[in-house]
Amino acid sequence: MKDIKRIEIIELLQGKANAQIGTEICVKGWVRTKRGNKNIAFIALNDGTIIHNIQIVVELEAFNEDILRRITTGACLRVNGKLVESMGQGQNVEIQATEIEIYGEADVDTYPLQKKGHTLEFLREIAHLRPRTNTFGAIFRMRHAMAFAIHKYYNDRGFFYWHSPIITASDAEGAGEMFQVTNLDLKNLPLLPDGSVDYSKDFYGKETSLTVSGQLEGELGAMSLGKIYTFGPTFRAENSNTPRHLSEFWMIEPEMAFYELEDNMNLAEDFIKYLVSYALENCKDDLEFLQNMYDKELIERLKFVVENDFMRLKYTDAIEILLKANQKFEFPIAWGVDLQSEHERYLVEKHFKKPVILIDYPKEIKAFYMKQNNDGKTVRAMDVLFPKIGEIIGGSQREENLDKLVARMKEVGINPDDMKWYLDTRRYGTAPHSGFGLGFERLLLFVTGMVNIRDVIPFPRTPHSAEF
């Protein structure tokens, strides 16, 4: 074959092809479909750069019959040909093939994606191949776009990217649902006289786990650098099989010195609007595909978030609204309960008809590090609630008072001696500070219109599922 520099399909389909029309070009990609008649074949080729395919027109008499037979859905090709204006609908240009090389075949009897119409449940069973489908190509391109937008947002606003540890000896949430990390021989554990494990013999000399949050270490960065953000994997050993939970997921957690609750709310609202706007501006083709295939209201809902100021509401007022609601809830409402998704969505979708930031939750249902209000009952927590999702961001102003923080730790059963490094930020130069966490996959559920969180991460980790 002629040695022609490859052109990515996105370059040909986003209005940059005019200068190439009439010239011989090279494209490479995977066959989505092949159709035709006894004289001509039409191959839809996709290289992953864009949701759309480039059409390859093949005059059958110009090619070896054996090569054409081996070109099936899933095969990988290199194609040299002349770029011409398309006579058909749906594309402006197409390629009249002059040379075809088959990089890799795909057996029609065994390749799982030979036929269309597979369910999302089936595709989860072949997560190693599902990115080749239109659906997951769109989702994972959007996952990249959102990750890039997150880094751009914080970099442009003077935040520093902070790498918090994945292996930790602390439980940020106090829930205890953590994956243990050890190199001890599980068949011959070193034991103390009382029968407990002697972790002094372990690799780190103490009991360690995979992190559930980068927040606590993020606070250390904020109290030195002013404004930081973490963006990394987190892990929870929660035996949950709901469409909203993963055991391995990614979190974005900014922490800011000198930010109080109002500043925290302002940042969260601006941040989430920026990300949604970025998706609308930079992922148009993928969003239109996902809307057409899965969620007819997707783009309208994204614009709804960008165009509306978020309602700010105290937890106590929210409880009163829910108690008076002419709505039957599965979970009962009372002051002091943790709101469920059905309650959060009622506030957003039916009562206020806009995103809501709930603040001042009862301290008993929130983490130990949240700043206590003067009423002794509530803390300066904030949750951002979205349509269809419910809670998408959780955060708070952090408790900067050493005595109050130590007392609260003791109340919830955390030994302050084990957290000396954390408490030192309150002993030496304490300051007001705040932060929040955005679950990356929850964000992706919202911007893609998917309903199961397993469908917005390449390789989902859930109970009894770690195949890839």
C-alpha positions as CSV (number, residue, x, y, z in Angstrom):
1,M,0.0,0.0,0.0
2,K,1.0,3.6,-0.5
3,D,2.6,5.2,2.5
4,I,0.1,8.0,3.2
5,K,-0.1,9.8,6.6
6,R,-3.3,8.8,8.5
7,I,-6.0,11.4,9.0
8,E,-8.3,11.0,12.1
9,I,-12.0,10.7,11.2
10,I,-12.9,13.6,13.5
11,E,-10.8,15.9,11.2
12,L,-12.8,14.8,8.2
13,L,-16.3,15.2,9.7
14,Q,-16.0,18.4,11.6
15,G,-15.8,20.8,8.6
16,K,-12.1,20.5,8.0
17,A,-12.2,18.2,5.0
18,N,-12.8,20.8,2.2
19,A,-9.1,21.2,1.5
20,Q,-8.7,17.4,1.2
21,I,-11.5,16.8,-1.2
22,G,-10.2,15.2,-4.4
23,T,-7.0,14.0,-2.7
24,E,-5.9,10.6,-1.7
25,I,-6.0,10.1,2.0
26,C,-5.5,7.3,4.6
27,V,-7.9,6.4,7.5
28,K,-7.7,3.6,10.0
29,G,-10.4,2.2,12.3
30,W,-12.9,-0.5,13.1
31,V,-15.8,-1.6,11.0
32,R,-19.2,-0.7,12.4
33,T,-21.3,-2.0,9.5
34,K,-20.9,-3.4,6.0
35,R,-23.7,-3.4,3.5
36,G,-24.1,-3.2,-0.3
37,N,-25.0,-5.1,-3.4
38,K,-23.2,-7.3,-6.0
39,N,-21.4,-4.3,-7.4
40,I,-20.5,-2.0,-4.5
41,A,-20.0,-2.2,-0.7
42,F,-20.5,0.5,1.9
43,I,-18.3,0.2,5.0
44,A,-18.9,2.4,8.1
45,L,-15.6,3.0,9.7
46,N,-15.0,4.5,13.1
47,D,-11.7,5.2,14.9
48,G,-13.1,6.4,18.3
49,T,-12.3,10.0,17.8
50,I,-16.0,11.0,17.1
51,I,-19.4,9.4,17.4
52,H,-19.9,9.5,13.6
53,N,-18.5,7.0,11.1
54,I,-16.8,7.8,7.8
55,Q,-18.3,5.9,4.8
56,I,-16.0,3.9,2.7
57,V,-17.2,3.1,-0.8
58,V,-15.8,-0.1,-2.3
59,E,-16.1,-1.0,-5.9
60,L,-16.1,-4.8,-5.7
61,E,-14.5,-5.5,-9.0
62,A,-11.4,-3.6,-7.9
63,F,-10.7,-5.8,-4.9
64,N,-9.9,-9.4,-4.2
65,E,-13.0,-11.3,-3.2
66,D,-11.2,-12.9,-0.3
67,I,-10.3,-9.5,1.3
68,L,-13.9,-8.3,1.0
69,R,-15.2,-11.5,2.6
70,R,-12.9,-11.0,5.6
71,I,-14.2,-7.5,6.2
72,T,-16.9,-7.9,8.9
73,T,-18.2,-5.9,11.8
74,G,-15.4,-5.4,14.3
75,A,-12.5,-5.9,11.9
76,C,-9.8,-3.3,12.0
77,L,-8.8,-1.7,8.6
78,R,-6.4,0.6,7.0
79,V,-8.0,2.3,4.0
80,N,-6.4,4.5,1.3
81,G,-8.8,6.3,-1.0
82,K,-10.0,9.4,-2.6
83,L,-12.0,11.8,-0.4
84,V,-15.1,13.0,-2.3
85,E,-18.3,14.8,-1.6
86,S,-21.0,12.4,-0.5
87,M,-24.1,11.9,-2.6
88,G,-26.0,10.3,0.3
89,Q,-27.6,11.8,3.4
90,G,-26.0,11.9,6.8
91,Q,-22.5,12.8,5.7
92,N,-20.8,15.5,3.7
93,V,-17.8,13.4,2.5
94,E,-17.0,9.8,1.9
95,I,-13.9,7.8,0.8
96,Q,-13.7,5.9,-2.5
97,A,-11.4,3.1,-1.5
98,T,-8.3,2.3,-3.6
99,E,-6.4,0.1,-1.2
100,I,-7.5,-1.8,1.9
101,E,-5.4,-3.6,4.5
102,I,-6.9,-5.7,7.2
103,Y,-5.1,-5.2,10.4
104,G,-7.3,-7.6,12.4
105,E,-10.3,-9.8,11.6
106,A,-13.4,-10.4,13.8
107,D,-15.0,-13.8,13.5
108,V,-18.6,-13.5,12.7
109,D,-19.5,-16.5,14.8
110,T,-17.7,-15.4,18.0
111,Y,-17.4,-11.6,18.1
112,P,-20.0,-10.5,20.6
113,L,-20.8,-7.2,18.8
114,Q,-21.6,-8.5,15.4
115,K,-25.3,-7.7,15.9
116,K,-26.9,-4.5,17.1
117,G,-29.4,-4.1,19.9
118,H,-27.5,-5.5,22.9
119,T,-28.7,-4.5,26.3
120,L,-26.6,-2.4,28.7
121,E,-26.7,-5.3,31.1
122,F,-25.2,-7.7,28.5
123,L,-22.5,-5.1,27.6
124,R,-21.4,-4.9,31.3
125,E,-20.5,-8.6,30.9
126,I,-18.1,-7.7,28.1
127,A,-16.7,-4.4,29.6
128,H,-13.4,-5.0,27.7
129,L,-15.3,-4.7,24.3
130,R,-18.1,-2.3,25.1
131,P,-16.1,0.9,24.4
132,R,-16.3,-0.1,20.7
133,T,-20.1,0.5,20.8
134,N,-21.5,3.9,19.9
135,T,-23.0,4.3,23.4
136,F,-19.8,3.7,25.4
137,G,-17.6,5.5,22.9
138,A,-19.8,8.6,23.6
139,I,-19.8,8.0,27.4
140,F,-16.0,7.6,27.7
141,R,-15.2,10.5,25.4
142,M,-17.4,12.6,27.8
143,R,-15.7,11.1,30.8
144,H,-12.4,12.4,29.4
145,A,-13.9,15.8,28.6
146,M,-15.3,16.2,32.1
147,A,-11.9,15.2,33.7
148,F,-10.1,17.7,31.5
149,A,-12.7,20.4,32.4
150,I,-12.2,19.7,36.2
151,H,-8.5,20.3,36.0
152,K,-8.9,23.4,33.8
153,Y,-11.5,24.9,36.1
154,Y,-9.3,24.6,39.2
155,N,-6.0,25.5,37.5
156,D,-7.6,28.6,36.0
157,R,-8.7,29.7,39.5
158,G,-5.4,29.3,41.3
159,F,-6.0,25.9,42.9
160,F,-3.2,23.4,43.3
161,Y,-3.6,19.7,42.4
162,W,-3.0,17.8,45.6
163,H,-2.2,14.0,45.6
164,S,-3.7,12.6,48.7
165,P,-2.7,9.0,49.6
166,I,-4.7,6.0,48.4
167,I,-3.4,3.9,51.3
168,T,-4.4,5.4,54.7
169,A,-4.7,4.6,58.4
170,S,-7.7,6.9,58.9
171,D,-11.4,6.6,58.1
172,A,-12.5,10.0,56.9
173,E,-16.2,9.2,57.1
174,G,-16.1,7.1,60.3
175,A,-18.3,4.5,58.7
176,G,-15.7,1.7,58.8
177,E,-16.6,0.4,55.4
178,M,-13.0,0.2,54.1
179,F,-10.9,-2.3,52.2
180,Q,-8.0,-3.4,54.3
181,V,-4.5,-3.3,52.9
182,T,-2.0,-5.9,54.2
183,N,0.9,-8.2,53.2
184,L,0.4,-10.5,56.2
185,D,0.0,-14.2,55.5
186,L,-3.7,-14.6,55.9
187,K,-3.2,-18.3,56.6
188,N,-0.8,-17.6,59.4
189,L,-1.6,-14.3,61.0
190,P,0.6,-13.0,63.9
191,L,-1.7,-12.8,66.9
192,L,-1.5,-10.9,70.2
193,P,-2.3,-12.7,73.5
194,D,-5.9,-11.4,73.3
195,G,-6.3,-13.1,69.9
196,S,-6.3,-9.9,67.9
197,V,-4.0,-9.4,64.9
198,D,-0.5,-7.9,65.7
199,Y,-0.4,-5.2,63.0
200,S,3.1,-4.2,64.1
201,K,4.2,-7.1,62.0
202,D,2.4,-5.7,58.9
203,F,4.1,-3.8,56.1
204,Y,3.3,-0.4,57.5
205,G,3.4,-1.4,61.2
206,K,-0.2,-0.6,61.7
207,E,-3.6,-1.4,60.3
208,T,-4.1,0.4,56.9
209,S,-6.9,0.6,54.3
210,L,-7.8,2.0,50.9
211,T,-9.0,5.5,51.3
212,V,-12.7,6.5,51.2
213,S,-11.8,10.1,50.7
214,G,-8.9,12.4,50.1
215,Q,-10.5,15.1,52.3
216,L,-8.6,14.9,55.5
217,E,-5.2,15.0,53.8
218,G,-6.6,17.7,51.5
219,E,-7.3,19.9,54.5
220,L,-3.5,19.7,55.3
221,G,-2.8,21.1,51.8
222,A,-5.3,23.8,52.1
223,M,-3.9,25.0,55.4
224,S,-0.5,25.4,53.7
225,L,-1.2,26.3,50.0
226,G,-4.6,28.1,50.5
227,K,-6.6,26.3,47.8
228,I,-6.1,22.7,46.6
229,Y,-8.2,20.0,45.0
230,T,-7.8,16.2,44.9
231,F,-9.0,14.1,42.0
232,G,-8.4,10.4,42.4
233,P,-9.8,7.0,43.1
234,T,-11.6,6.2,46.4
235,F,-13.0,2.9,47.7
236,R,-15.8,1.8,49.9
237,A,-16.5,-1.8,51.0
238,E,-20.2,-1.2,51.2
239,N,-22.3,-4.2,50.2
240,S,-24.6,-2.2,48.0
241,N,-25.9,-3.3,44.6
242,T,-27.9,-0.2,43.7
243,P,-27.6,1.6,40.4
244,R,-25.9,4.5,42.3
245,H,-23.1,2.8,44.1
246,L,-19.6,1.5,43.2
247,S,-16.9,0.1,45.5
248,E,-14.2,1.9,43.4
249,F,-15.0,5.4,42.2
250,W,-13.4,8.8,41.6
251,M,-13.8,11.9,43.7
252,I,-13.1,15.6,43.2
253,E,-12.5,17.2,46.6
254,P,-11.5,20.9,46.8
255,E,-10.4,22.3,50.1
256,M,-10.0,26.0,50.7
257,A,-8.5,28.0,53.6
258,F,-10.5,31.1,54.7
259,Y,-13.7,29.9,52.9
260,E,-16.8,29.8,55.1
261,L,-20.1,28.1,54.2
262,E,-21.3,30.8,51.9
263,D,-18.0,30.8,49.9
264,N,-18.2,27.0,49.7
265,M,-21.7,27.1,48.3
266,N,-20.7,29.8,45.7
267,L,-17.8,27.7,44.6
268,A,-19.9,24.5,44.3
269,E,-22.6,26.2,42.2
270,D,-20.0,27.9,39.9
271,F,-18.0,24.7,39.5
272,I,-21.0,22.4,38.6
273,K,-22.4,25.0,36.2
274,Y,-19.0,25.3,34.5
275,L,-18.8,21.5,34.0
276,V,-22.3,21.3,32.6
277,S,-21.6,24.2,30.3
278,Y,-18.4,22.6,29.2
279,A,-20.3,19.5,28.3
280,L,-22.9,21.4,26.3
281,E,-20.2,23.3,24.4
282,N,-17.7,20.6,23.8
283,C,-19.6,17.3,23.6
284,K,-22.5,18.3,21.3
285,D,-22.4,15.2,19.0
286,D,-22.1,12.7,21.9
287,L,-24.9,14.5,23.9
288,E,-27.2,14.4,20.9
289,F,-26.6,10.7,20.4
290,L,-27.2,9.9,24.0
291,Q,-30.4,12.1,24.0
292,N,-31.7,10.4,20.9
293,M,-31.0,6.9,22.3
294,Y,-31.6,7.1,26.0
295,D,-32.9,10.3,27.5
296,K,-35.1,12.6,25.4
297,E,-34.8,15.4,28.0
298,L,-31.0,15.2,28.5
299,I,-29.9,18.5,26.9
300,E,-32.9,20.4,28.2
301,R,-32.1,19.2,31.8
302,L,-28.4,20.3,31.4
303,K,-29.5,23.7,30.2
304,F,-31.9,23.9,33.2
305,V,-29.0,23.6,35.6
306,V,-26.9,26.2,33.9
307,E,-29.8,28.7,33.5
308,N,-31.1,28.6,37.1
309,D,-29.7,30.0,40.3
310,F,-29.6,27.2,42.9
311,M,-32.1,27.5,45.8
312,R,-30.4,27.6,49.2
313,L,-32.4,26.0,52.0
314,K,-32.0,25.0,55.6
315,Y,-32.5,21.3,56.4
316,T,-35.2,22.3,59.0
317,D,-37.2,24.2,56.4
318,A,-36.8,21.3,53.9
319,I,-38.3,18.9,56.5
320,E,-41.3,21.2,56.9
321,I,-41.8,21.3,53.2
322,L,-41.7,17.5,52.9
323,L,-44.0,17.0,55.8
324,K,-46.6,19.3,54.1
325,A,-46.1,17.7,50.7
326,N,-49.0,16.0,49.1
327,Q,-46.8,13.1,48.2
328,K,-46.4,9.6,49.5
329,F,-42.8,8.8,50.3
330,E,-41.4,5.3,50.8
331,F,-39.2,6.5,53.6
332,P,-40.9,8.5,56.5
333,I,-40.0,12.1,57.2
334,A,-39.0,13.5,60.5
335,W,-36.5,16.0,61.8
336,G,-33.2,14.2,62.3
337,V,-33.5,11.6,59.5
338,D,-31.1,11.6,56.6
339,L,-32.9,12.5,53.5
340,Q,-33.3,9.9,50.8
341,S,-33.1,10.4,47.1
342,E,-36.9,10.5,46.7
343,H,-37.0,13.4,49.2
344,E,-34.2,15.3,47.5
345,R,-35.7,14.9,44.1
346,Y,-39.1,16.1,45.3
347,L,-37.5,19.3,46.5
348,V,-35.6,19.8,43.2
349,E,-38.1,18.6,40.6
350,K,-41.5,19.3,42.1
351,H,-41.3,22.0,44.8
352,F,-38.6,24.4,43.7
353,K,-38.1,23.2,40.1
354,K,-34.4,24.1,40.3
355,P,-31.2,22.7,41.9
356,V,-31.2,23.0,45.7
357,I,-28.3,23.5,48.2
358,L,-29.4,22.1,51.6
359,I,-27.5,23.4,54.6
360,D,-27.4,23.1,58.4
361,Y,-28.0,19.4,58.9
362,P,-28.4,17.7,62.3
363,K,-24.9,16.9,63.6
364,E,-25.9,13.3,64.4
365,I,-26.2,12.4,60.7
366,K,-23.1,14.1,59.5
367,A,-19.3,13.5,59.8
368,F,-17.3,14.5,62.9
369,Y,-15.2,17.2,61.1
370,M,-18.2,19.5,60.2
371,K,-18.3,22.9,62.0
372,Q,-21.0,23.0,64.7
373,N,-23.6,25.8,64.7
374,N,-24.3,27.8,67.8
375,D,-27.6,25.9,68.4
376,G,-25.6,22.8,69.4
377,K,-27.8,20.7,67.2
378,T,-26.8,21.3,63.6
379,V,-23.6,21.6,61.6
380,R,-22.5,23.8,58.7
381,A,-23.0,21.1,56.1
382,M,-24.2,21.5,52.6
383,D,-25.5,19.1,50.0
384,V,-26.1,20.1,46.4
385,L,-29.2,18.3,45.0
386,F,-29.9,17.8,41.3
387,P,-32.8,16.6,39.2
388,K,-32.9,12.9,38.5
389,I,-29.8,12.3,40.7
390,G,-30.5,13.7,44.1
391,E,-27.3,14.6,46.0
392,I,-24.4,15.2,43.7
393,I,-22.1,17.2,46.0
394,G,-21.6,16.9,49.7
395,G,-19.5,19.3,51.8
396,S,-19.2,21.6,54.8
397,Q,-17.3,24.3,56.6
398,R,-14.8,22.3,58.6
399,E,-14.6,22.6,62.4
400,E,-11.5,24.7,63.1
401,N,-11.9,24.8,66.9
402,L,-9.6,22.2,68.5
403,D,-11.7,21.6,71.6
404,K,-15.0,21.2,69.8
405,L,-13.4,18.9,67.2
406,V,-11.8,16.7,69.9
407,A,-15.0,16.5,71.8
408,R,-16.9,15.5,68.7
409,M,-14.4,12.8,67.8
410,K,-14.8,11.3,71.2
411,E,-18.6,11.3,70.8
412,V,-18.4,9.3,67.6
413,G,-15.7,6.9,68.9
414,I,-12.6,8.2,67.1
415,N,-9.4,8.3,69.3
416,P,-7.9,11.7,69.0
417,D,-4.4,10.3,69.6
418,D,-4.7,8.4,66.3
419,M,-5.4,11.7,64.5
420,K,-2.7,13.9,65.9
421,W,-1.5,14.8,62.5
422,Y,-5.0,16.1,61.6
423,L,-5.5,18.0,64.9
424,D,-2.2,19.7,64.5
425,T,-3.8,22.0,61.9
426,R,-6.1,23.2,64.6
427,R,-3.2,23.5,67.2
428,Y,-1.0,25.6,65.0
429,G,-2.4,28.5,63.1
430,T,-6.0,27.2,62.8
431,A,-8.2,29.1,60.4
432,P,-11.7,28.9,58.9
433,H,-11.8,26.5,56.0
434,S,-14.3,24.6,53.9
435,G,-14.5,22.0,51.2
436,F,-16.7,19.5,49.4
437,G,-16.7,16.3,47.4
438,L,-18.2,15.6,44.0
439,G,-18.5,12.0,42.9
440,F,-17.2,11.9,39.4
441,E,-19.4,9.0,38.3
442,R,-22.5,10.8,39.8
443,L,-21.6,13.8,37.7
444,L,-21.3,11.5,34.6
445,L,-24.7,10.0,35.3
446,F,-26.2,13.4,35.1
447,V,-24.4,14.7,32.0
448,T,-24.8,11.5,30.0
449,G,-28.4,10.6,31.0
450,M,-27.4,7.1,32.0
451,V,-29.3,5.5,34.9
452,N,-26.8,2.9,36.2
453,I,-23.5,4.1,37.6
454,R,-21.8,0.9,36.2
455,D,-22.3,2.4,32.7
456,V,-20.1,5.5,33.2
457,I,-16.9,3.9,34.4
458,P,-14.8,1.6,32.1
459,F,-14.5,-1.3,34.5
460,P,-17.1,-1.2,37.3
461,R,-16.2,-2.6,40.7
462,T,-19.2,-3.8,42.7
463,P,-19.8,-6.7,45.1
464,H,-18.8,-10.0,43.5
465,S,-17.6,-8.3,40.4
466,A,-14.0,-7.6,39.5
467,E,-13.5,-9.6,36.3
468,F,-11.4,-7.2,34.2
